[in-house]
Amino acid sequence: MAGIAAKLDKAYENLSVEELAKAPVAALQGVSDSDAEHLKAAFNITTIGDLGTNKHFLWAEAIAKLAE
């Protein structure tokens, strides 16, 4: 999991990938509790796994890659 730990808040650095997918979005560095609340309200996203599989975010990622 080299490199992943640097993208997480300290409390989550030693979790397995499976545990991280179930962790709250605020476990990601730079995502505040307020940001997490907005994601929950707007997109029903509560976990890192939800964020990574949300169709809107996947569509945006695909468009950005195509634009490169």
Secondary structure, 3 states (H helix, E strand, C coil): CCCCHHHECHHHCCCCHHHHHHCEHHHECCCCHHHHHHHHHHHCCCEHHHHHHCHHHHHHHHHHHHHC
